Amino acid sequence: MATRGIKQLQKLEIFFCEIGGSSRSAREYIQSGKIIDFASSNPTVEVVAQLRNGKHPFIKAHYLTGFSKQVCIKNEGLERIEKVMTMLNNTSGRKITKIGSPIKTATPSVQGVWTPMLDIAQKQFKIEIK
């Protein structure tokens, strides 16, 4: 996701095991060249694949804001890995916060509600400065 025209994702790391069964799809994703396609379509993102034997695979994203997100891809298919990569690429890294309810007041606006029927462009107003 871009904030003010600046893409927020800086670095994307894929951690996987060389022999583990839970890393099978992660290894396929890397060996098939899809990771290269992702990296070439997103030149501002640094893509790193790191070997981490004996551990389950995951993808970690680092953002300009200093935040990072980590998503486990244990026993996931190639389609899910692609969706996770795209999702991490399209987010800003910030935590999701609830905005809350709209503000309600006991006193309505003095100005009133604007409607398209208000045509005051051609009217003349007397303004006196004393």
DSSP file (Angstrom, degrees, kcal/mol; ACC not computed):
  #  RESIDUE AA STRUCTURE BP1 BP2  ACC     N-H-->O    O-->H-N    N-H-->O    O-->H-N    TCO  KAPPA ALPHA  PHI   PSI    X-CA   Y-CA   Z-CA
    1    1 A M              0   0    0      0, 0.0     7,-1.9     0, 0.0     2,-0.5   0.000 360.0 360.0 360.0 139.6    0.0    0.0    0.0
    2    2 A A  E     -A    7   0A   0      5,-0.2     2,-0.6     6,-0.1     5,-0.2  -0.833 360.0-160.0-100.6 133.9    1.3    3.4   -0.8
    3    3 A T  E >  S-A    6   0A   0      3,-2.4     3,-1.4    -2,-0.5     0, 0.0  -0.962  83.3 -15.8-112.2 117.7    1.0    6.3    1.6
    4    4 A R  T 3  S-     0   0    0     -2,-0.6    -1,-0.2     1,-0.3     3,-0.1   0.854 131.4 -52.6  55.4  38.0    1.2    9.7   -0.1
    5    5 A G  T 3  S+     0   0    0      1,-0.2     2,-0.6    -3,-0.1    -1,-0.3   0.476 114.5 115.2  82.7   2.8    2.7    7.9   -3.2
    6    6 A I  E <   -A    3   0A   0     -3,-1.4    -3,-2.4     2,-0.0     2,-0.2  -0.924  66.8-127.8-111.0 122.5    5.4    6.1   -1.2
    7    7 A K  E     -A    2   0A   0     -2,-0.6    -5,-0.2    -5,-0.2    83,-0.1  -0.480  15.3-154.1 -67.8 132.7    5.3    2.3   -1.1
    8    8 A Q        +     0   0    0     -7,-1.9    56,-2.5    -2,-0.2     2,-0.4   0.772  65.4  91.0 -84.1 -27.9    5.5    1.2    2.5
    9    9 A L  E     +B   63   0B   0     80,-0.3    54,-0.2    54,-0.2     3,-0.1  -0.567  41.6 165.7 -75.8 125.1    7.0   -2.3    2.1
   10   10 A Q  E     +     0   0B   0     52,-2.8    36,-2.9    -2,-0.4     2,-0.4   0.821  61.8  14.1-100.7 -47.9   10.8   -2.3    2.2
   11   11 A K  E     -Bc  62  46B   0     51,-1.7    51,-2.9    34,-0.2     2,-0.5  -0.990  52.9-165.4-140.9 139.6   11.8   -5.9    2.6
   12   12 A L  E     -Bc  61  47B   0     34,-3.2    36,-2.9    -2,-0.4     2,-0.4  -0.987  12.8-168.9-127.5 119.9   10.2   -9.3    2.3
   13   13 A E  E     -Bc  60  48B   0     47,-3.2    47,-2.8    -2,-0.5     2,-0.6  -0.923   8.4-160.9-114.5 133.1   11.9  -12.3    3.8
   14   14 A I  E     -Bc  59  49B   0     34,-2.9    36,-3.1    -2,-0.4     2,-0.5  -0.959   9.0-165.7-111.4 117.2   10.9  -16.0    3.2
   15   15 A F  E     +Bc  58  50B   0     43,-2.8    43,-1.6    -2,-0.6     2,-0.3  -0.886  19.8 159.1-102.9 131.2   12.2  -18.4    5.8
   16   16 A F  E     - c   0  51B   0     34,-2.0    36,-3.3    -2,-0.5     2,-0.3  -0.956  37.6-113.1-148.8 164.0   12.0  -22.1    4.9
   17   17 A C        -     0   0    0     -2,-0.3    36,-0.1    34,-0.2    10,-0.1  -0.791  17.1-139.8-102.0 144.5   13.5  -25.5    5.7
   18   18 A E  S    S+     0   0    0     -2,-0.3    -1,-0.1     1,-0.2    35,-0.0   0.818  98.9  14.1 -71.8 -33.0   15.6  -27.4    3.2
   19   19 A I  S    S+     0   0    0      0, 0.0    -1,-0.2     0, 0.0     5,-0.1   0.524  94.3 116.8-122.8 -10.0   14.1  -30.9    4.1
   20   20 A G    >   -     0   0    0     35,-0.1     3,-0.7     1,-0.1    -3,-0.1  -0.327  59.4-138.8 -69.4 143.1   11.0  -30.2    6.2
   21   21 A G  G >  S+     0   0    0      1,-0.2     3,-1.3     2,-0.2     4,-0.3   0.802 101.7  60.8 -69.8 -29.8    7.6  -31.3    4.8
   22   22 A S  G 3  S+     0   0    0      1,-0.2    53,-1.6     2,-0.1    54,-0.4   0.687 102.9  53.2 -72.3 -15.4    5.9  -28.2    6.0
   23   23 A S  G <> S+     0   0    0     -3,-0.7     4,-2.6     1,-0.2    -1,-0.2   0.305  76.3 105.5 -98.2   7.5    8.2  -26.1    3.7
   24   24 A R  H <> S+     0   0    0     -3,-1.3     4,-2.2     1,-0.2    -1,-0.2   0.918  82.9  43.3 -56.5 -48.3    7.5  -28.1    0.6
   25   25 A S  H  > S+     0   0    0     -4,-0.3     4,-2.5    51,-0.2    -1,-0.2   0.859 112.0  54.1 -68.4 -34.3    5.3  -25.4   -1.0
   26   26 A A  H  > S+     0   0    0     -4,-0.2     4,-1.8     2,-0.2    -1,-0.2   0.909 109.8  47.6 -64.7 -40.9    7.7  -22.6    0.0
   27   27 A R  H  X S+     0   0    0     -4,-2.6     4,-2.9     2,-0.2     5,-0.2   0.902 111.8  50.3 -65.6 -40.1   10.5  -24.5   -1.7
   28   28 A E  H  X S+     0   0    0     -4,-2.2     4,-2.4    -5,-0.2     6,-0.3   0.899 108.4  53.1 -62.5 -40.7    8.3  -25.0   -4.8
   29   29 A Y  H  <>S+     0   0    0     -4,-2.5     6,-1.0     1,-0.2     5,-0.8   0.892 114.4  41.5 -62.1 -40.1    7.5  -21.3   -4.8
   30   30 A I  H ><5S+     0   0    0     -4,-1.8     3,-0.8     1,-0.2    -2,-0.2   0.914 117.1  46.4 -74.2 -43.6   11.2  -20.4   -4.8
   31   31 A Q  H 3<5S+     0   0    0     -4,-2.9    -2,-0.2     1,-0.2    -3,-0.2   0.792 104.9  60.7 -72.0 -27.9   12.3  -23.1   -7.3
   32   32 A S  T 3<5S-     0   0    0     -4,-2.4    -1,-0.2    -5,-0.2    -2,-0.2   0.661 110.5-118.5 -75.0 -13.7    9.6  -22.3   -9.8
   33   33 A G  T <>5S+     0   0    0     -3,-0.8     4,-1.8    -4,-0.4     3,-0.3   0.499  79.5 123.6  90.8   3.8   10.8  -18.8  -10.2
   34   34 A K  H  ><S+     0   0    0     -5,-0.8     4,-2.3    -6,-0.3    -4,-0.2   0.822  71.9  58.1 -66.7 -28.8    7.6  -17.1   -9.0
   35   35 A I  H  > S+     0   0    0     -6,-1.0     4,-2.2     2,-0.2    -1,-0.2   0.856 105.1  50.4 -67.7 -33.5    9.6  -15.3   -6.3
   36   36 A I  H  > S+     0   0    0     -3,-0.3     4,-2.5     2,-0.2    -2,-0.2   0.882 108.9  51.6 -70.3 -38.6   11.7  -13.8   -9.2
   37   37 A D  H  X S+     0   0    0     -4,-1.8     4,-1.8     2,-0.2    -2,-0.2   0.911 111.1  48.1 -62.5 -42.2    8.5  -12.7  -10.9
   38   38 A F  H  X S+     0   0    0     -4,-2.3     4,-1.0     1,-0.2    -2,-0.2   0.923 112.7  48.3 -63.3 -44.4    7.3  -11.1   -7.7
   39   39 A A  H  < S+     0   0    0     -4,-2.2     6,-0.2     1,-0.2    -2,-0.2   0.875 111.9  48.9 -65.9 -37.8   10.6   -9.3   -7.2
   40   40 A S  H  < S+     0   0    0     -4,-2.5    -1,-0.2     1,-0.2    -2,-0.2   0.828 111.1  49.7 -73.6 -29.6   10.8   -8.0  -10.8
   41   41 A S  H  < S+     0   0    0     -4,-1.8    -1,-0.2     1,-0.3    -2,-0.2   0.661 117.7  42.2 -80.5 -14.9    7.2   -6.7  -10.6
   42   42 A N    ><  +     0   0    0     -4,-1.0     3,-1.5    -3,-0.2    -1,-0.3  -0.678  66.7 167.6-127.9  77.0    8.0   -4.9   -7.3
   43   43 A P  T 3  S+     0   0    0      0, 0.0    -1,-0.1     0, 0.0    -2,-0.1   0.699  73.1  61.6 -69.0 -17.8   11.5   -3.4   -7.8
   44   44 A T  T 3  S+     0   0    0      2,-0.1     2,-0.5   -33,-0.0    -5,-0.1   0.594  91.9  81.2 -82.1  -8.7   11.2   -1.2   -4.7
   45   45 A V  S <  S-     0   0    0     -3,-1.5     2,-0.6    -6,-0.2   -34,-0.2  -0.840  74.5-139.8-102.8 130.2   10.9   -4.3   -2.4
   46   46 A E  E     -c   11   0B   0    -36,-2.9   -34,-3.2    -2,-0.5     2,-0.5  -0.789  20.7-160.0 -85.5 121.2   14.0   -6.2   -1.4
   47   47 A V  E     +c   12   0B   0     -2,-0.6     2,-0.4   -36,-0.2   -34,-0.2  -0.908  11.8 180.0-109.4 126.1   13.1  -10.0   -1.5
   48   48 A V  E     -c   13   0B   0    -36,-2.9   -34,-2.9    -2,-0.5     2,-0.5  -0.985  16.3-160.1-129.0 133.3   15.2  -12.4    0.5
   49   49 A A  E     -c   14   0B   0     -2,-0.4     2,-0.4   -36,-0.2   -34,-0.2  -0.966  18.4-170.6-111.1 120.8   14.9  -16.2    0.8
   50   50 A Q  E     -c   15   0B   0    -36,-3.1   -34,-2.0    -2,-0.5     2,-0.4  -0.926  20.2-130.5-119.1 136.3   16.6  -17.6    3.9
   51   51 A L  E     +c   16   0B   0     -2,-0.4     2,-0.2   -36,-0.2   -34,-0.2  -0.670  28.2 171.0 -81.5 132.0   17.3  -21.1    4.8
   52   52 A R    >   -     0   0    0    -36,-3.3     3,-1.2    -2,-0.4    -2,-0.0  -0.690  20.9-153.1-143.7  82.8   16.3  -22.0    8.4
   53   53 A N  T 3  S+     0   0    0      1,-0.2     3,-0.1    -2,-0.2   -36,-0.1  -0.250  73.1  19.5 -66.3 142.7   16.5  -25.8    8.9
   54   54 A G  T 3  S+     0   0    0      1,-0.3     2,-0.3     0, 0.0    -1,-0.2   0.520 105.1  96.8  81.8   5.9   14.4  -27.5   11.4
   55   55 A K  S <  S-     0   0    0     -3,-1.2    -1,-0.3   -35,-0.0    -3,-0.1  -0.878  78.5-101.5-126.2 157.5   11.8  -24.7   11.6
   56   56 A H        -     0   0    0     -2,-0.3     2,-0.1     1,-0.1    18,-0.1  -0.433  46.0-102.8 -74.1 151.8    8.4  -24.1   10.0
   57   57 A P        +     0   0    0      0, 0.0    16,-1.7     0, 0.0    17,-0.3  -0.433  45.8 163.5 -78.2 150.1    8.3  -21.6    7.1
   58   58 A F  E     -BD  15  72B   0    -43,-1.6   -43,-2.8    14,-0.3     2,-0.4  -0.979  31.8-127.9-155.7 163.0    7.0  -18.1    7.4
   59   59 A I  E     -BD  14  71B   0     12,-2.8    12,-2.8    -2,-0.3     2,-0.4  -0.962  21.1-164.7-116.6 132.0    7.1  -14.8    5.5
   60   60 A K  E     -BD  13  70B   0    -47,-2.8   -47,-3.2    -2,-0.4     2,-0.4  -0.969   1.5-162.0-121.3 130.5    8.2  -11.6    7.3
   61   61 A A  E     -BD  12  69B   0      8,-3.2     8,-1.9    -2,-0.4     2,-0.4  -0.919   2.4-158.5-114.2 136.2    7.6   -8.1    5.9
   62   62 A H  E     -BD  11  68B   0    -51,-2.9   -52,-2.8    -2,-0.4   -51,-1.7  -0.951  14.0-160.9-114.3 132.7    9.4   -5.0    7.0
   63   63 A Y  E >   -B    9   0B   0      4,-2.4     3,-1.6    -2,-0.4   -54,-0.2  -0.714  31.0-113.8-114.7 161.3    7.8   -1.6    6.4
   64   64 A L  T 3  S+     0   0    0    -56,-2.5   -55,-0.1     1,-0.3    -1,-0.1   0.791 112.6  65.2 -60.4 -30.2    9.1    2.0    6.3
   65   65 A T  T 3  S-     0   0    0     27,-0.3    -1,-0.3   -57,-0.2     3,-0.1   0.563 118.7-108.0 -72.5  -7.9    7.1    2.8    9.4
   66   66 A G  S <  S+     0   0    0     -3,-1.6    -2,-0.1     1,-0.4     2,-0.1   0.263  81.9 122.3  97.0 -10.9    9.3    0.5   11.5
   67   67 A F        -     0   0    0     25,-0.2    -4,-2.4    -5,-0.1    -1,-0.4  -0.405  42.8-162.8 -78.7 159.5    6.5   -2.1   11.8
   68   68 A S  E     -D   62   0B   0     -6,-0.2     2,-0.4    25,-0.2    -6,-0.2  -0.994   4.5-155.7-141.9 148.8    6.9   -5.7   10.7
   69   69 A K  E     -D   61   0B   0     -8,-1.9    -8,-3.2    -2,-0.3     2,-0.4  -0.948   3.9-161.8-123.6 145.0    4.4   -8.5   10.0
   70   70 A Q  E     -D   60   0B   0     -2,-0.4     2,-0.4   -10,-0.2   -10,-0.2  -0.995   5.4-172.9-129.8 128.9    5.0  -12.2   10.1
   71   71 A V  E     -D   59   0B   0    -12,-2.8   -12,-2.8    -2,-0.4     2,-0.3  -0.985  20.4-133.5-125.7 127.0    2.7  -14.8    8.5
   72   72 A C  E     -D   58   0B   0     -2,-0.4   -14,-0.3   -14,-0.2    -2,-0.0  -0.598  18.7-177.2 -77.4 134.1    3.1  -18.5    8.9
   73   73 A I    >   +     0   0    0    -16,-1.7     3,-1.6    -2,-0.3     2,-0.2  -0.071  22.9 156.1-120.6  31.8    2.9  -20.5    5.7
   74   74 A K  T 3  S-     0   0    0    -17,-0.3   -51,-0.1     1,-0.3   -52,-0.1  -0.437  77.1 -10.5 -63.6 124.4    3.3  -24.0    7.2
   75   75 A N  T 3  S+     0   0    0    -53,-1.6    -1,-0.3    -2,-0.2     2,-0.2   0.711 100.3 144.7  57.9  26.4    1.7  -26.6    4.9
   76   76 A E    <   -     0   0    0     -3,-1.6   -51,-0.2   -54,-0.4    -1,-0.2  -0.597  47.2-116.0 -91.6 155.8    0.1  -23.9    2.7
   77   77 A G     >  -     0   0    0     -2,-0.2     4,-1.9     1,-0.1     5,-0.2  -0.259  29.7-100.0 -83.5 174.4   -0.3  -24.3   -1.0
   78   78 A L  H  > S+     0   0    0      1,-0.2     4,-2.2     2,-0.2     5,-0.2   0.872 121.8  54.6 -62.7 -38.1    1.3  -22.1   -3.8
   79   79 A E  H  > S+     0   0    0      1,-0.2     4,-2.2     2,-0.2    -1,-0.2   0.910 108.3  48.7 -63.8 -41.7   -1.8  -20.1   -4.2
   80   80 A R  H  > S+     0   0    0      2,-0.2     4,-2.4     1,-0.2    -1,-0.2   0.887 109.5  52.3 -66.0 -39.0   -1.9  -19.2   -0.5
   81   81 A I  H  X S+     0   0    0     -4,-1.9     4,-2.3     2,-0.2    -1,-0.2   0.910 109.9  49.1 -63.8 -41.2    1.7  -18.2   -0.6
   82   82 A E  H  X S+     0   0    0     -4,-2.2     4,-2.3     1,-0.2    -2,-0.2   0.905 111.1  50.2 -63.5 -40.9    1.1  -15.9   -3.5
   83   83 A K  H  X S+     0   0    0     -4,-2.2     4,-2.8     2,-0.2    -2,-0.2   0.895 110.6  49.4 -64.2 -40.1   -1.9  -14.4   -1.7
   84   84 A V  H  X S+     0   0    0     -4,-2.4     4,-2.7     2,-0.2     5,-0.2   0.912 110.8  49.7 -65.9 -42.5    0.2  -13.8    1.4
   85   85 A M  H  X S+     0   0    0     -4,-2.3     4,-1.7     2,-0.2    -2,-0.2   0.920 114.4  44.8 -62.0 -43.6    2.9  -12.1   -0.6
   86   86 A T  H  X S+     0   0    0     -4,-2.3     4,-1.9     2,-0.2    -2,-0.2   0.906 112.7  51.5 -67.0 -41.9    0.4   -9.9   -2.3
   87   87 A M  H  X S+     0   0    0     -4,-2.8     4,-0.6     1,-0.2    -2,-0.2   0.923 111.5  46.2 -61.9 -45.2   -1.4   -9.1    0.9
   88   88 A L  H >< S+     0   0    0     -4,-2.7     3,-0.5     1,-0.2    -1,-0.2   0.845 112.1  52.4 -66.5 -32.5    1.9   -8.1    2.6
   89   89 A N  H 3< S+     0   0    0     -4,-1.7   -80,-0.3    -5,-0.2    -1,-0.2   0.830 111.3  46.8 -69.2 -32.8    2.8   -6.0   -0.4
   90   90 A N  H 3< S+     0   0    0     -4,-1.9     2,-0.2    -5,-0.1    -1,-0.2   0.415  99.0  82.4 -94.3   1.3   -0.5   -4.1   -0.3
   91   91 A T  S << S-     0   0    0     -4,-0.6   -83,-0.1    -3,-0.5   -82,-0.1  -0.647  70.9-136.8-105.2 165.4   -0.6   -3.3    3.4
   92   92 A S        -     0   0    0     -2,-0.2   -27,-0.3     2,-0.2   -25,-0.2   0.568  40.1-118.9 -96.3 -10.0    1.0   -0.5    5.3
   93   93 A G  S    S+     0   0    0      1,-0.3   -25,-0.2   -29,-0.1   -30,-0.1   0.286  70.1 129.7  91.4 -11.4    2.2   -2.5    8.2
   94   94 A R        -     0   0    0      1,-0.1    -1,-0.3   -27,-0.1    -2,-0.2  -0.400  66.0-101.6 -75.2 154.7    0.2   -0.6   10.8
   95   95 A K        -     0   0    0     -3,-0.1     2,-0.5     1,-0.1    -1,-0.1  -0.452  38.6-108.5 -70.6 147.7   -2.0   -2.4   13.3
   96   96 A I        -     0   0    0     -2,-0.1     2,-0.4     2,-0.0    -1,-0.1  -0.691  41.3-170.2 -80.5 124.2   -5.7   -2.4   12.5
   97   97 A T        -     0   0    0     -2,-0.5     2,-0.4     3,-0.0     3,-0.1  -0.915  25.1-116.4-119.0 144.6   -7.5    0.0   14.9
   98   98 A K        -     0   0    0     -2,-0.4    -2,-0.0     1,-0.2     0, 0.0  -0.634  17.5-154.5 -78.1 129.7  -11.2    0.4   15.4
   99   99 A I        -     0   0    0     -2,-0.4    -1,-0.2     1,-0.2     2,-0.1   0.832  33.2-145.1 -76.7 -32.7  -12.3    3.9   14.5
  100  100 A G        -     0   0    0     -3,-0.1    -1,-0.2     2,-0.0    -3,-0.0  -0.384  32.7 -33.9  97.4-176.1  -15.3    3.9   16.7
  101  101 A S        -     0   0    0      1,-0.1     3,-0.1    -2,-0.1     0, 0.0  -0.414  69.2 -95.8 -81.4 156.1  -18.8    5.3   16.5
  102  102 A P        -     0   0    0      0, 0.0     2,-0.3     0, 0.0    -1,-0.1  -0.288  48.7 -92.5 -67.5 157.5  -19.5    8.7   14.7
  103  103 A I        -     0   0    0      1,-0.0     2,-0.4     2,-0.0     0, 0.0  -0.540  42.6-166.0 -74.9 130.7  -19.7   11.8   16.8
  104  104 A K        -     0   0    0     -2,-0.3     2,-0.3    -3,-0.1     3,-0.0  -0.936   4.1-170.2-118.3 142.0  -23.2   12.7   18.0
  105  105 A T        -     0   0    0     -2,-0.4    -2,-0.0     1,-0.1     0, 0.0  -0.944  29.1-140.5-132.3 153.1  -24.2   16.0   19.5
  106  106 A A  S    S+     0   0    0     -2,-0.3    -1,-0.1     1,-0.1    -2,-0.0   0.716  94.5  61.5 -81.5 -21.9  -27.3   17.4   21.2
  107  107 A T  S    S-     0   0    0     -3,-0.0    -1,-0.1     0, 0.0     3,-0.1  -0.922  82.4-142.8-108.6 116.4  -26.9   20.7   19.4
  108  108 A P        -     0   0    0      0, 0.0    -2,-0.1     0, 0.0     2,-0.0  -0.192  40.2 -70.3 -70.8 169.2  -27.2   20.5   15.6
  109  109 A S        -     0   0    0      1,-0.1     3,-0.3     2,-0.1     4,-0.1  -0.310  32.4-144.2 -62.7 138.0  -25.1   22.6   13.3
  110  110 A V  S    S+     0   0    0      1,-0.2    -1,-0.1    -3,-0.1     3,-0.1   0.816  99.2  59.6 -70.1 -31.4  -26.0   26.3   13.2
  111  111 A Q  S    S-     0   0    0      1,-0.2    -1,-0.2     3,-0.0     2,-0.1   0.760 102.4-140.1 -71.9 -24.7  -25.2   26.5    9.5
  112  112 A G        -     0   0    0     -3,-0.3     2,-0.4     2,-0.1    -1,-0.2  -0.275  33.8 -45.5  89.0 179.1  -27.8   23.9    8.6
  113  113 A V        -     0   0    0     -3,-0.1     2,-0.3    -2,-0.1     0, 0.0  -0.718  55.2-127.2 -90.9 133.4  -27.7   21.1    6.1
  114  114 A W        +     0   0    0     -2,-0.4    -2,-0.1     2,-0.0    -1,-0.0  -0.610  30.6 178.9 -79.4 137.0  -26.3   21.8    2.7
  115  115 A T    >   -     0   0    0     -2,-0.3     3,-1.5     1,-0.0     0, 0.0  -0.949  40.8-118.6-132.3 156.3  -28.4   20.8   -0.3
  116  116 A P  T 3  S+     0   0    0      0, 0.0    -2,-0.0     0, 0.0    -1,-0.0   0.665 109.3  71.7 -68.2 -13.0  -27.9   21.2   -4.0
  117  117 A M  T 3  S+     0   0    0      2,-0.0     2,-0.8     0, 0.0    -3,-0.0   0.653  72.5  99.1 -76.4 -14.5  -31.0   23.4   -4.1
  118  118 A L    <   +     0   0    0     -3,-1.5     2,-0.6     1,-0.1     3,-0.1  -0.637  49.6 175.2 -74.3 111.5  -29.1   26.1   -2.3
  119  119 A D        +     0   0    0     -2,-0.8     3,-0.2     1,-0.1    -1,-0.1  -0.823  19.7 144.3-120.5  90.8  -28.1   28.5   -5.1
  120  120 A I        +     0   0    0     -2,-0.6     3,-0.5     1,-0.1    -1,-0.1   0.241  42.2  98.9-110.2  11.9  -26.5   31.5   -3.5
  121  121 A A  S    S+     0   0    0      1,-0.2    -1,-0.1    -3,-0.1    -2,-0.0   0.862  88.7  40.7 -68.8 -35.2  -23.8   32.2   -6.1
  122  122 A Q  S    S+     0   0    0     -3,-0.2    -1,-0.2     2,-0.1     2,-0.2   0.468  93.7 103.9 -93.5  -1.9  -25.8   34.9   -7.9
  123  123 A K        -     0   0    0     -3,-0.5     2,-0.4     1,-0.0    -3,-0.0  -0.552  63.9-136.5 -84.6 145.7  -27.1   36.6   -4.7
  124  124 A Q        -     0   0    0     -2,-0.2     2,-0.4     2,-0.0    -2,-0.1  -0.837  16.5-160.6-101.1 137.4  -25.7   39.9   -3.4
  125  125 A F        -     0   0    0     -2,-0.4     2,-0.6     2,-0.0     0, 0.0  -0.949  16.0-130.2-119.8 138.7  -25.0   40.3    0.3
  126  126 A K        -     0   0    0     -2,-0.4     2,-0.5     2,-0.0    -2,-0.0  -0.778  26.1-174.6 -87.8 121.7  -24.5   43.6    2.2
  127  127 A I        -     0   0    0     -2,-0.6     2,-0.5     2,-0.0    -2,-0.0  -0.973   1.2-173.3-119.5 119.3  -21.4   43.5    4.3
  128  128 A E        -     0   0    0     -2,-0.5     2,-0.6     2,-0.0    -2,-0.0  -0.951   9.0-159.4-115.9 128.4  -20.7   46.4    6.6
  129  129 A I              0   0    0     -2,-0.5    -2,-0.0     1,-0.1     0, 0.0  -0.931 360.0 360.0-107.3 120.0  -17.5   46.7    8.5
  130  130 A K              0   0    0     -2,-0.6    -1,-0.1     0, 0.0    -2,-0.0   0.384 360.0 360.0-111.4 360.0  -17.8   49.0   11.5
